[in-house]
Amino acid sequence: MPHLPLHRILDDEEPQRAAIEIPELPWEKIAGRLEQITIAVLRFDARLEASGLAAGWQSRCDMTEAVRALLLDGHLVDVGDLVLHDAGMDIRHPTHELTRAAAALRSRRTAMARKAPWPVSIDGLAALRGIGGVAGAEAPKQRGKRPNLDDDDAYPAYANDADPWKAHFAEIDALLDRTNKVLAGETPLQKSRSHLVYDPDQDEAENEDLWLDFVKRTSHWPAVAAAAVAWNAWLDLNLYTRLPWLGLTMAASILRARGLTSHLLPLAAGFKKSKFRPQGREGAAEKLEGFCQVIEEALEIANKDLDRLILARELMNRVTKECRSNSKLPGLVDLFLSRPLVTVPLGAKLLKVTPKAVDLMLAQLGGARPRELTGRTRYRAWGIV
């Protein structure tokens, strides 16, 4: 069944599922708590914008969040492998867990690449899931349909061309065009849904519509409360369990869409560090308090990482002030500020210099050089930790 928009028309035989009930919250008791969390998020966002390290911090945060999201699902992925895989420099064949971490990284980057309200929409959610938008949702309906042999309009214009080679080349061009659309995400590939893996009684498209409708009905709530109940509704609906990072990414996107922050907070890291674990027996107030604890832990981690970046930039800038105007050393500093680790081959590829030049720039940094992470001679990596 293709994924249809919210306004899709249901069949008469198909009963329409009731909307999710909006929980009742003791607003007088939680107002102070919501204000405290809101002020903390606004302060961090203002501090991040004033530091000039917003892009680098977000890039590092996306990579570490992808690793922590897989860790919450019980899979261990090395952040160094993810950095090299993202740069197309895998030192070994990518594992299934590494591929999933790359999908989580791509999902967060997609959420940041578009304006704030877009991720919390049916097109945005489809793109974050990795199947592209719904532009090609109607295309699978034509699969398996054979054209009428007597209808000339059912065939391409080149089918009856007098020159057979011209027709063959036109078919190849059409195939390449369809392939480019699939690779660009304009036409999603239909995946086989085996009953051994997927529950045939669970309609994820319908649950997704219910969740989006719930988010719309709580749009007048405070941003923190709206993100908290949206995350709880996501867990209650058991949406996309094979994408464990998507629920927290959508909660961070709601905070961004409501204007509370212009970045995606590391909620997966905050959830991992917090003691809150939803069991399904908590009340609405307890769930909201647990989500507030997740945000507090995420802000603590984010502030510490920003402190490290500011200190490392100040140390390395003392060296870059004395370098030549055409030096690649400032570019190497930017790599350290935007990635959890940097290797010599990675720096050589991204800066378009030789590995020897990267070695010389690392030696030029001297005491300002970030910490070496591996301690080996064949594979050496440095990073701000």
C-alpha positions as YAML, in Angstrom:
chain: A
units: angstrom
residues:
- id: 1
  name: MET
  ca: [0.00, 0.00, 0.00]
- id: 2
  name: PRO
  ca: [1.56, 3.31, -1.00]
- id: 3
  name: HIS
  ca: [1.99, 6.03, 1.59]
- id: 4
  name: LEU
  ca: [-0.76, 8.63, 1.13]
- id: 5
  name: PRO
  ca: [-1.11, 12.15, 2.54]
- id: 6
  name: LEU
  ca: [-3.14, 13.10, 5.58]
- id: 7
  name: HIS
  ca: [-6.12, 14.03, 3.48]
- id: 8
  name: ARG
  ca: [-6.30, 10.63, 1.80]
- id: 9
  name: ILE
  ca: [-9.79, 9.29, 1.22]
- id: 10
  name: LEU
  ca: [-10.60, 6.10, 3.09]
- id: 11
  name: ASP
  ca: [-12.75, 3.39, 1.62]
- id: 12
  name: ASP
  ca: [-16.28, 3.00, 2.92]
- id: 13
  name: GLU
  ca: [-15.51, -0.48, 4.21]
- id: 14
  name: GLU
  ca: [-12.40, 0.70, 6.12]
- id: 15
  name: PRO
  ca: [-13.32, 2.12, 9.53]
- id: 16
  name: GLN
  ca: [-11.55, 5.35, 10.44]
- id: 17
  name: ARG
  ca: [-9.44, 5.03, 13.56]
- id: 18
  name: ALA
  ca: [-10.10, 7.43, 16.41]
- id: 19
  name: ALA
  ca: [-7.62, 10.24, 16.99]
- id: 20
  name: ILE
  ca: [-5.11, 10.07, 19.83]
- id: 21
  name: GLU
  ca: [-6.49, 11.50, 23.04]
- id: 22
  name: ILE
  ca: [-4.66, 14.60, 24.23]
- id: 23
  name: PRO
  ca: [-3.48, 14.09, 27.84]
- id: 24
  name: GLU
  ca: [-4.55, 16.41, 30.64]
- id: 25
  name: LEU
  ca: [-1.63, 18.19, 32.28]
- id: 26
  name: PRO
  ca: [-1.59, 20.13, 35.56]
- id: 27
  name: TRP
  ca: [-0.52, 23.37, 33.94]
- id: 28
  name: GLU
  ca: [-0.37, 25.36, 37.19]
- id: 29
  name: LYS
  ca: [2.10, 22.89, 38.72]
- id: 30
  name: ILE
  ca: [4.33, 22.40, 35.67]
- id: 31
  name: ALA
  ca: [4.45, 26.02, 34.46]
- id: 32
  name: GLY
  ca: [7.59, 26.79, 36.44]
- id: 33
  name: ARG
  ca: [9.33, 23.64, 35.24]
- id: 34
  name: LEU
  ca: [8.50, 24.36, 31.60]
- id: 35
  name: GLU
  ca: [9.76, 27.92, 31.96]
- id: 36
  name: GLN
  ca: [13.02, 26.69, 33.49]
- id: 37
  name: ILE
  ca: [13.69, 24.26, 30.61]
- id: 38
  name: THR
  ca: [12.69, 26.83, 28.01]
- id: 39
  name: ILE
  ca: [15.09, 29.43, 29.39]
- id: 40
  name: ALA
  ca: [17.91, 26.87, 29.51]
- id: 41
  name: VAL
  ca: [17.38, 25.93, 25.85]
- id: 42
  name: LEU
  ca: [17.21, 29.57, 24.77]
- id: 43
  name: ARG
  ca: [20.41, 30.40, 26.65]
- id: 44
  name: PHE
  ca: [22.31, 27.57, 25.04]
- id: 45
  name: ASP
  ca: [21.03, 28.48, 21.59]
- id: 46
  name: ALA
  ca: [22.08, 32.12, 22.05]
- id: 47
  name: ARG
  ca: [25.49, 31.05, 23.36]
- id: 48
  name: LEU
  ca: [26.01, 28.71, 20.43]
- id: 49
  name: GLU
  ca: [25.12, 31.39, 17.88]
- id: 50
  name: ALA
  ca: [27.41, 33.92, 19.56]
- id: 51
  name: SER
  ca: [30.36, 31.50, 19.60]
- id: 52
  name: GLY
  ca: [30.50, 31.19, 15.81]
- id: 53
  name: LEU
  ca: [30.83, 27.42, 16.13]
- id: 54
  name: ALA
  ca: [27.23, 26.50, 15.38]
- id: 55
  name: ALA
  ca: [27.97, 24.63, 12.14]
- id: 56
  name: GLY
  ca: [30.89, 22.71, 13.58]
- id: 57
  name: TRP
  ca: [29.03, 21.86, 16.78]
- id: 58
  name: GLN
  ca: [26.00, 20.63, 14.83]
- id: 59
  name: SER
  ca: [28.16, 18.47, 12.56]
- id: 60
  name: ARG
  ca: [29.89, 16.83, 15.53]
- id: 61
  name: CYS
  ca: [26.58, 16.46, 17.34]
- id: 62
  name: ASP
  ca: [24.95, 14.71, 14.38]
- id: 63
  name: MET
  ca: [27.74, 12.13, 14.19]
- id: 64
  name: THR
  ca: [27.81, 11.39, 17.90]
- id: 65
  name: GLU
  ca: [24.02, 11.28, 18.04]
- id: 66
  name: ALA
  ca: [23.92, 8.68, 15.26]
- id: 67
  name: VAL
  ca: [26.29, 6.48, 17.26]
- id: 68
  name: ARG
  ca: [24.37, 6.95, 20.53]
- id: 69
  name: ALA
  ca: [21.04, 6.22, 18.86]
- id: 70
  name: LEU
  ca: [22.34, 2.85, 17.71]
- id: 71
  name: LEU
  ca: [23.75, 2.26, 21.19]
- id: 72
  name: LEU
  ca: [20.27, 2.70, 22.64]
- id: 73
  name: ASP
  ca: [19.13, -0.04, 20.28]
- id: 74
  name: GLY
  ca: [21.87, -2.37, 21.52]
- id: 75
  name: HIS
  ca: [24.38, -1.93, 18.67]
- id: 76
  name: LEU
  ca: [27.89, -0.59, 19.13]
- id: 77
  name: VAL
  ca: [29.29, 1.55, 16.31]
- id: 78
  name: ASP
  ca: [32.69, 3.22, 16.45]
- id: 79
  name: VAL
  ca: [32.43, 6.93, 15.76]
- id: 80
  name: GLY
  ca: [35.72, 6.77, 13.83]
- id: 81
  name: ASP
  ca: [34.24, 4.23, 11.43]
- id: 82
  name: LEU
  ca: [31.23, 6.50, 10.91]
- id: 83
  name: VAL
  ca: [33.43, 9.54, 10.18]
- id: 84
  name: LEU
  ca: [35.46, 7.62, 7.61]
- id: 85
  name: HIS
  ca: [32.35, 6.03, 6.10]
- id: 86
  name: ASP
  ca: [30.76, 9.46, 5.75]
- id: 87
  name: ALA
  ca: [33.86, 10.67, 3.88]
- id: 88
  name: GLY
  ca: [33.91, 7.56, 1.65]
- id: 89
  name: MET
  ca: [37.16, 6.31, 3.17]
- id: 90
  name: ASP
  ca: [36.10, 3.06, 4.86]
- id: 91
  name: ILE
  ca: [39.05, 1.09, 6.16]
- id: 92
  name: ARG
  ca: [36.90, -2.07, 6.15]
- id: 93
  name: HIS
  ca: [33.66, -3.28, 4.64]
- id: 94
  name: PRO
  ca: [30.76, -1.40, 6.30]
- id: 95
  name: THR
  ca: [28.72, -3.52, 8.68]
- id: 96
  name: HIS
  ca: [24.95, -3.50, 9.00]
- id: 97
  name: GLU
  ca: [25.18, -1.41, 12.17]
- id: 98
  name: LEU
  ca: [27.44, 1.12, 10.46]
- id: 99
  name: THR
  ca: [24.97, 1.42, 7.59]
- id: 100
  name: ARG
  ca: [22.16, 2.11, 10.06]
- id: 101
  name: ALA
  ca: [24.28, 4.72, 11.83]
- id: 102
  name: ALA
  ca: [24.91, 6.40, 8.48]
- id: 103
  name: ALA
  ca: [21.14, 6.43, 7.88]
- id: 104
  name: ALA
  ca: [20.63, 8.10, 11.27]
- id: 105
  name: LEU
  ca: [23.28, 10.69, 10.39]
- id: 106
  name: ARG
  ca: [21.64, 11.34, 7.04]
- id: 107
  name: SER
  ca: [18.27, 11.72, 8.75]
- id: 108
  name: ARG
  ca: [19.52, 14.44, 11.09]
- id: 109
  name: ARG
  ca: [21.25, 16.27, 8.26]
- id: 110
  name: THR
  ca: [18.06, 16.15, 6.22]
- id: 111
  name: ALA
  ca: [16.12, 17.64, 9.13]
- id: 112
  name: MET
  ca: [18.61, 20.51, 9.40]
- id: 113
  name: ALA
  ca: [18.84, 21.14, 5.66]
- id: 114
  name: ARG
  ca: [15.24, 22.36, 5.34]
- id: 115
  name: LYS
  ca: [13.32, 25.07, 7.13]
- id: 116
  name: ALA
  ca: [11.92, 24.28, 10.54]
- id: 117
  name: PRO
  ca: [8.27, 23.32, 9.89]
- id: 118
  name: TRP
  ca: [9.13, 20.92, 7.06]
- id: 119
  name: PRO
  ca: [10.49, 17.95, 9.10]
- id: 120
  name: VAL
  ca: [7.22, 17.78, 11.07]
- id: 121
  name: SER
  ca: [5.16, 17.12, 7.95]
- id: 122
  name: ILE
  ca: [4.25, 14.11, 5.90]
- id: 123
  name: ASP
  ca: [6.87, 14.91, 3.25]
- id: 124
  name: GLY
  ca: [9.51, 15.65, 5.85]
- id: 125
  name: LEU
  ca: [8.82, 12.50, 7.84]
- id: 126
  name: ALA
  ca: [9.03, 10.40, 4.68]
- id: 127
  name: ALA
  ca: [12.36, 12.00, 3.81]
- id: 128
  name: LEU
  ca: [13.74, 11.44, 7.31]
- id: 129
  name: ARG
  ca: [12.79, 7.79, 7.02]
- id: 130
  name: GLY
  ca: [14.99, 7.60, 3.96]
- id: 131
  name: ILE
  ca: [12.37, 6.93, 1.28]
- id: 132
  name: GLY
  ca: [12.25, 10.41, -0.21]
- id: 133
  name: GLY
  ca: [9.21, 12.60, -0.41]
- id: 134
  name: VAL
  ca: [5.74, 11.59, -1.47]
- id: 135
  name: ALA
  ca: [6.21, 12.98, -4.95]
- id: 136
  name: GLY
  ca: [6.55, 9.51, -6.31]
- id: 137
  name: ALA
  ca: [3.97, 7.89, -4.06]
- id: 138
  name: GLU
  ca: [1.52, 7.47, -6.88]
- id: 139
  name: ALA
  ca: [4.05, 5.79, -9.16]
- id: 140
  name: PRO
  ca: [3.85, 2.31, -7.55]
- id: 141
  name: LYS
  ca: [0.16, 2.11, -8.45]
- id: 142
  name: GLN
  ca: [1.16, 1.70, -12.09]
- id: 143
  name: ARG
  ca: [3.45, -1.22, -11.28]
- id: 144
  name: GLY
  ca: [2.33, -4.43, -12.92]
- id: 145
  name: LYS
  ca: [-0.11, -2.62, -15.27]
- id: 146
  name: ARG
  ca: [0.44, -3.49, -18.88]
- id: 147
  name: PRO
  ca: [-0.33, -0.87, -21.52]
- id: 148
  name: ASN
  ca: [-2.98, -1.40, -24.13]
- id: 149
  name: LEU
  ca: [-1.40, -2.79, -27.30]
- id: 150
  name: ASP
  ca: [-3.73, -0.75, -29.48]
- id: 151
  name: ASP
  ca: [-3.06, 2.52, -27.67]
- id: 152
  name: ASP
  ca: [-0.16, 4.41, -29.26]
- id: 153
  name: ASP
  ca: [-0.16, 6.93, -26.41]
- id: 154
  name: ALA
  ca: [0.72, 4.19, -23.92]
- id: 155
  name: TYR
  ca: [4.18, 3.82, -25.45]
- id: 156
  name: PRO
  ca: [7.01, 6.33, -25.58]
- id: 157
  name: ALA
  ca: [7.43, 8.45, -28.67]
- id: 158
  name: TYR
  ca: [10.59, 6.59, -29.63]
- id: 159
  name: ALA
  ca: [8.98, 3.12, -29.59]
- id: 160
  name: ASN
  ca: [7.93, 3.30, -33.25]
- id: 161
  name: ASP
  ca: [10.97, 5.21, -34.45]
- id: 162
  name: ALA
  ca: [12.36, 4.16, -37.82]
- id: 163
  name: ASP
  ca: [15.93, 4.13, -36.50]
- id: 164
  name: PRO
  ca: [16.29, 1.19, -34.06]
- id: 165
  name: TRP
  ca: [19.53, 2.52, -32.56]
- id: 166
  name: LYS
  ca: [17.87, 5.82, -31.80]
- id: 167
  name: ALA
  ca: [15.11, 3.96, -29.99]
- id: 168
  name: HIS
  ca: [17.63, 1.95, -27.95]
- id: 169
  name: PHE
  ca: [19.56, 5.04, -26.92]
- id: 170
  name: ALA
  ca: [16.31, 6.79, -25.98]
- id: 171
  name: GLU
  ca: [15.38, 3.84, -23.77]
- id: 172
  name: ILE
  ca: [18.77, 4.03, -22.06]
- id: 173
  name: ASP
  ca: [18.33, 7.77, -21.49]
- id: 174
  name: ALA
  ca: [14.89, 7.16, -19.99]
- id: 175
  name: LEU
  ca: [16.30, 4.46, -17.71]
- id: 176
  name: LEU
  ca: [19.09, 6.75, -16.54]
- id: 177
  name: ASP
  ca: [16.57, 9.49, -15.88]
- id: 178
  name: ARG
  ca: [14.44, 7.16, -13.73]
- id: 179
  name: THR
  ca: [17.56, 5.98, -11.89]
- id: 180
  name: ASN
  ca: [18.62, 9.54, -11.13]
- id: 181
  name: LYS
  ca: [15.17, 10.28, -9.69]
- id: 182
  name: VAL
  ca: [15.39, 7.23, -7.43]
- id: 183
  name: LEU
  ca: [18.89, 8.17, -6.25]
- id: 184
  name: ALA
  ca: [17.78, 11.75, -5.61]
- id: 185
  name: GLY
  ca: [14.88, 10.52, -3.49]
- id: 186
  name: GLU
  ca: [12.17, 11.84, -5.80]
- id: 187
  name: THR
  ca: [10.84, 8.35, -6.52]
- id: 188
  name: PRO
  ca: [11.03, 6.07, -3.46]
- id: 189
  name: LEU
  ca: [11.86, 2.43, -3.95]
- id: 190
  name: GLN
  ca: [9.16, 0.06, -2.82]
- id: 191
  name: LYS
  ca: [10.52, -2.38, -0.28]
- id: 192
  name: SER
  ca: [9.14, -5.87, 0.06]
- id: 193
  name: ARG
  ca: [7.35, -6.18, 3.39]
- id: 194
  name: SER
  ca: [7.89, -9.73, 4.55]
- id: 195
  name: HIS
  ca: [5.46, -10.95, 7.19]
- id: 196
  name: LEU
  ca: [8.42, -12.52, 8.96]
- id: 197
  name: VAL
  ca: [9.74, -9.03, 9.74]
- id: 198
  name: TYR
  ca: [6.74, -6.69, 9.50]
- id: 199
  name: ASP
  ca: [3.47, -7.04, 11.35]
- id: 200
  name: PRO
  ca: [0.71, -7.33, 8.71]
- id: 201
  name: ASP
  ca: [-1.88, -6.03, 11.21]
- id: 202
  name: GLN
  ca: [0.04, -2.81, 11.90]
- id: 203
  name: ASP
  ca: [-0.60, 0.04, 9.49]
- id: 204
  name: GLU
  ca: [2.40, 2.32, 9.93]
- id: 205
  name: ALA
  ca: [1.04, 4.84, 7.43]
- id: 206
  name: GLU
  ca: [-2.17, 5.21, 9.44]
- id: 207
  name: ASN
  ca: [-0.26, 5.50, 12.72]
- id: 208
  name: GLU
  ca: [1.94, 8.12, 11.12]
- id: 209
  name: ASP
  ca: [-1.12, 10.13, 10.10]
- id: 210
  name: LEU
  ca: [-2.50, 9.86, 13.63]
- id: 211
  name: TRP
  ca: [0.78, 11.11, 15.06]
- id: 212
  name: LEU
  ca: [0.99, 14.06, 12.67]
- id: 213
  name: ASP
  ca: [-2.61, 14.96, 13.50]
- id: 214
  name: PHE
  ca: [-1.75, 14.79, 17.20]
- id: 215
  name: VAL
  ca: [1.21, 17.13, 16.68]
- id: 216
  name: LYS
  ca: [-1.04, 19.56, 14.83]
- id: 217
  name: ARG
  ca: [-3.65, 19.53, 17.61]
- id: 218
  name: THR
  ca: [-1.00, 20.34, 20.24]
- id: 219
  name: SER
  ca: [0.61, 23.14, 18.21]
- id: 220
  name: HIS
  ca: [-0.76, 25.77, 20.64]
- id: 221
  name: TRP
  ca: [0.98, 24.14, 23.61]
- id: 222
  name: PRO
  ca: [4.35, 25.31, 24.99]
- id: 223
  name: ALA
  ca: [7.19, 23.93, 22.89]
- id: 224
  name: VAL
  ca: [8.65, 21.63, 25.56]
- id: 225
  name: ALA
  ca: [5.27, 20.17, 26.49]
- id: 226
  name: ALA
  ca: [4.32, 19.67, 22.82]
- id: 227
  name: ALA
  ca: [7.60, 17.86, 22.10]
- id: 228
  name: ALA
  ca: [7.21, 15.71, 25.23]
- id: 229
  name: VAL
  ca: [3.68, 14.49, 24.46]
- id: 230
  name: ALA
  ca: [4.59, 14.01, 20.79]
- id: 231
  name: TRP
  ca: [7.51, 11.77, 21.77]
- id: 232
  name: ASN
  ca: [5.28, 9.80, 24.16]
- id: 233
  name: ALA
  ca: [2.66, 9.40, 21.44]
- id: 234
  name: TRP
  ca: [5.39, 8.16, 19.09]
- id: 235
  name: LEU
  ca: [6.36, 5.50, 21.63]
- id: 236
  name: ASP
  ca: [2.73, 4.54, 22.33]
- id: 237
  name: LEU
  ca: [2.05, 4.07, 18.61]
- id: 238
  name: ASN
  ca: [5.26, 2.02, 18.32]
- id: 239
  name: LEU
  ca: [6.20, 3.90, 15.17]
- id: 240
  name: TYR
  ca: [9.12, 2.62, 13.08]
- id: 241
  name: THR
  ca: [10.85, 0.46, 15.67]
- id: 242
  name: ARG
  ca: [13.56, -0.33, 13.12]
- id: 243
  name: LEU
  ca: [14.52, 3.37, 13.17]
- id: 244
  name: PRO
  ca: [15.25, 3.93, 16.89]
- id: 245
  name: TRP
  ca: [16.68, 7.39, 16.28]
- id: 246
  name: LEU
  ca: [13.67, 8.84, 14.52]
- id: 247
  name: GLY
  ca: [11.43, 9.48, 17.54]
- id: 248
  name: LEU
  ca: [13.97, 11.66, 19.35]
- id: 249
  name: THR
  ca: [14.91, 13.37, 16.08]
- id: 250
  name: MET
  ca: [11.26, 14.30, 15.56]
- id: 251
  name: ALA
  ca: [11.04, 15.61, 19.15]
- id: 252
  name: ALA
  ca: [14.11, 17.80, 18.54]
- id: 253
  name: SER
  ca: [12.57, 18.93, 15.24]
- id: 254
  name: ILE
  ca: [9.42, 20.02, 17.08]
- id: 255
  name: LEU
  ca: [11.51, 22.16, 19.43]
- id: 256
  name: ARG
  ca: [13.17, 23.68, 16.38]
- id: 257
  name: ALA
  ca: [9.89, 24.13, 14.52]
- id: 258
  name: ARG
  ca: [8.40, 26.01, 17.47]
- id: 259
  name: GLY
  ca: [11.30, 28.48, 17.42]
- id: 260
  name: LEU
  ca: [12.78, 27.41, 20.75]
- id: 261
  name: THR
  ca: [16.11, 26.61, 19.09]
- id: 262
  name: SER
  ca: [17.57, 26.77, 15.60]
- id: 263
  name: HIS
  ca: [19.52, 23.53, 16.04]
- id: 264
  name: LEU
  ca: [18.86, 19.87, 16.79]
- id: 265
  name: LEU
  ca: [19.65, 19.07, 20.39]
- id: 266
  name: PRO
  ca: [21.43, 15.79, 21.27]
- id: 267
  name: LEU
  ca: [18.36, 14.17, 22.83]
- id: 268
  name: ALA
  ca: [19.66, 10.63, 22.28]
- id: 269
  name: ALA
  ca: [22.73, 11.45, 24.39]
- id: 270
  name: GLY
  ca: [20.51, 13.07, 27.00]
- id: 271
  name: PHE
  ca: [18.19, 10.07, 27.10]
- id: 272
  name: LYS
  ca: [21.14, 7.71, 27.45]
- id: 273
  name: LYS
  ca: [22.54, 9.69, 30.39]
- id: 274
  name: SER
  ca: [19.22, 10.33, 32.13]
- id: 275
  name: LYS
  ca: [17.56, 7.87, 34.49]
- id: 276
  name: PHE
  ca: [14.16, 8.17, 32.81]
- id: 277
  name: ARG
  ca: [13.00, 5.04, 31.01]
- id: 278
  name: PRO
  ca: [9.35, 5.05, 29.88]
- id: 279
  name: GLN
  ca: [7.54, 1.92, 31.03]
- id: 280
  name: GLY
  ca: [4.03, 2.85, 29.93]
- id: 281
  name: ARG
  ca: [2.67, 3.07, 33.47]
- id: 282
  name: GLU
  ca: [3.62, 6.70, 34.10]
- id: 283
  name: GLY
  ca: [1.11, 9.51, 34.12]
- id: 284
  name: ALA
  ca: [1.23, 12.50, 31.81]
- id: 285
  name: ALA
  ca: [3.02, 14.67, 34.40]
- id: 286
  name: GLU
  ca: [5.66, 11.98, 35.07]
- id: 287
  name: LYS
  ca: [6.32, 11.57, 31.35]
- id: 288
  name: LEU
  ca: [6.70, 15.32, 30.94]
- id: 289
  name: GLU
  ca: [9.14, 15.46, 33.85]
- id: 290
  name: GLY
  ca: [11.13, 12.59, 32.32]
- id: 291
  name: PHE
  ca: [11.38, 14.43, 29.01]
- id: 292
  name: CYS
  ca: [12.53, 17.56, 30.84]
- id: 293
  name: GLN
  ca: [15.28, 15.49, 32.45]
- id: 294
  name: VAL
  ca: [16.32, 14.27, 28.98]
- id: 295
  name: ILE
  ca: [16.58, 17.89, 27.76]
- id: 296
  name: GLU
  ca: [18.59, 18.91, 30.83]
- id: 297
  name: GLU
  ca: [21.10, 16.12, 30.30]
- id: 298
  name: ALA
  ca: [21.28, 16.94, 26.58]
- id: 299
  name: LEU
  ca: [21.99, 20.61, 27.34]
- id: 300
  name: GLU
  ca: [24.71, 19.66, 29.83]
- id: 301
  name: ILE
  ca: [26.42, 17.48, 27.23]
- id: 302
  name: ALA
  ca: [26.01, 20.16, 24.56]
- id: 303
  name: ASN
  ca: [27.47, 22.89, 26.75]
- id: 304
  name: LYS
  ca: [30.48, 20.77, 27.68]
- id: 305
  name: ASP
  ca: [31.16, 19.99, 24.02]
- id: 306
  name: LEU
  ca: [30.86, 23.67, 23.14]
- id: 307
  name: ASP
  ca: [33.31, 24.55, 25.93]
- id: 308
  name: ARG
  ca: [35.83, 22.09, 24.51]
- id: 309
  name: LEU
  ca: [35.42, 23.52, 21.01]
- id: 310
  name: ILE
  ca: [35.85, 27.12, 22.19]
- id: 311
  name: LEU
  ca: [39.00, 26.29, 24.15]
- id: 312
  name: ALA
  ca: [40.50, 24.24, 21.30]
- id: 313
  name: ARG
  ca: [39.76, 27.00, 18.79]
- id: 314
  name: GLU
  ca: [41.46, 29.62, 20.93]
- id: 315
  name: LEU
  ca: [44.58, 27.48, 21.27]
- id: 316
  name: MET
  ca: [44.79, 26.64, 17.57]
- id: 317
  name: ASN
  ca: [44.00, 30.20, 16.46]
- id: 318
  name: ARG
  ca: [47.16, 31.38, 18.20]
- id: 319
  name: VAL
  ca: [49.12, 29.30, 15.72]
- id: 320
  name: THR
  ca: [47.02, 30.10, 12.65]
- id: 321
  name: LYS
  ca: [47.47, 33.87, 13.17]
- id: 322
  name: GLU
  ca: [51.11, 33.50, 12.23]
- id: 323
  name: CYS
  ca: [50.65, 31.32, 9.15]
- id: 324
  name: ARG
  ca: [50.61, 32.49, 5.51]
- id: 325
  name: SER
  ca: [47.44, 33.68, 3.82]
- id: 326
  name: ASN
  ca: [47.42, 30.70, 1.43]
- id: 327
  name: SER
  ca: [48.09, 28.15, 4.19]
- id: 328
  name: LYS
  ca: [45.80, 25.15, 4.58]
- id: 329
  name: LEU
  ca: [46.25, 25.16, 8.35]
- id: 330
  name: PRO
  ca: [42.98, 27.07, 9.05]
- id: 331
  name: GLY
  ca: [41.18, 24.43, 7.00]
- id: 332
  name: LEU
  ca: [42.67, 21.71, 9.19]
- id: 333
  name: VAL
  ca: [41.49, 23.60, 12.26]
- id: 334
  name: ASP
  ca: [37.97, 23.71, 10.80]
- id: 335
  name: LEU
  ca: [38.11, 19.92, 10.31]
- id: 336
  name: PHE
  ca: [38.97, 19.44, 13.98]
- id: 337
  name: LEU
  ca: [36.08, 21.70, 14.97]
- id: 338
  name: SER
  ca: [33.52, 19.91, 12.79]
- id: 339
  name: ARG
  ca: [34.41, 16.22, 13.23]
- id: 340
  name: PRO
  ca: [34.90, 13.96, 16.24]
- id: 341
  name: LEU
  ca: [38.23, 12.76, 14.83]
- id: 342
  name: VAL
  ca: [40.57, 13.51, 11.95]
- id: 343
  name: THR
  ca: [43.13, 11.17, 10.39]
- id: 344
  name: VAL
  ca: [45.98, 12.04, 8.05]
- id: 345
  name: PRO
  ca: [44.33, 10.44, 4.97]
- id: 346
  name: LEU
  ca: [41.02, 12.13, 5.82]
- id: 347
  name: GLY
  ca: [42.66, 15.55, 6.12]
- id: 348
  name: ALA
  ca: [44.62, 14.99, 2.91]
- id: 349
  name: LYS
  ca: [41.45, 14.11, 0.98]
- id: 350
  name: LEU
  ca: [39.25, 16.92, 2.29]
- id: 351
  name: LEU
  ca: [41.94, 19.60, 2.15]
- id: 352
  name: LYS
  ca: [43.28, 18.32, -1.20]
- id: 353
  name: VAL
  ca: [46.86, 18.17, -0.02]
- id: 354
  name: THR
  ca: [49.39, 15.38, 0.42]
- id: 355
  name: PRO
  ca: [49.58, 13.29, 3.61]
- id: 356
  name: LYS
  ca: [53.03, 14.72, 4.21]
- id: 357
  name: ALA
  ca: [51.56, 18.22, 4.21]
- id: 358
  name: VAL
  ca: [49.02, 17.15, 6.86]
- id: 359
  name: ASP
  ca: [51.85, 15.74, 8.99]
- id: 360
  name: LEU
  ca: [53.70, 19.04, 8.72]
- id: 361
  name: MET
  ca: [50.59, 21.03, 9.69]
- id: 362
  name: LEU
  ca: [50.02, 18.76, 12.71]
- id: 363
  name: ALA
  ca: [53.61, 19.36, 13.76]
- id: 364
  name: GLN
  ca: [53.11, 23.09, 13.22]
- id: 365
  name: LEU
  ca: [50.21, 23.11, 15.70]
- id: 366
  name: GLY
  ca: [52.55, 21.84, 18.40]
- id: 367
  name: GLY
  ca: [50.98, 21.98, 21.85]
- id: 368
  name: ALA
  ca: [47.70, 23.27, 20.41]
- id: 369
  name: ARG
  ca: [47.22, 20.03, 18.49]
- id: 370
  name: PRO
  ca: [44.15, 18.06, 19.63]
- id: 371
  name: ARG
  ca: [44.58, 14.87, 21.59]
- id: 372
  name: GLU
  ca: [45.73, 11.74, 19.77]
- id: 373
  name: LEU
  ca: [43.02, 9.11, 20.14]
- id: 374
  name: THR
  ca: [44.57, 5.89, 18.86]
- id: 375
  name: GLY
  ca: [48.14, 5.79, 20.12]
- id: 376
  name: ARG
  ca: [49.15, 3.55, 17.21]
- id: 377
  name: THR
  ca: [51.69, 4.13, 14.48]
- id: 378
  name: ARG
  ca: [49.83, 2.76, 11.43]
- id: 379
  name: TYR
  ca: [46.43, 4.29, 12.13]
- id: 380
  name: ARG
  ca: [46.61, 7.65, 13.91]
- id: 381
  name: ALA
  ca: [43.67, 9.92, 14.65]
- id: 382
  name: TRP
  ca: [43.28, 13.19, 16.56]
- id: 383
  name: GLY
  ca: [40.19, 14.75, 17.99]
- id: 384
  name: ILE
  ca: [38.83, 17.29, 20.48]
- id: 385
  name: VAL
  ca: [37.61, 15.32, 23.48]
...
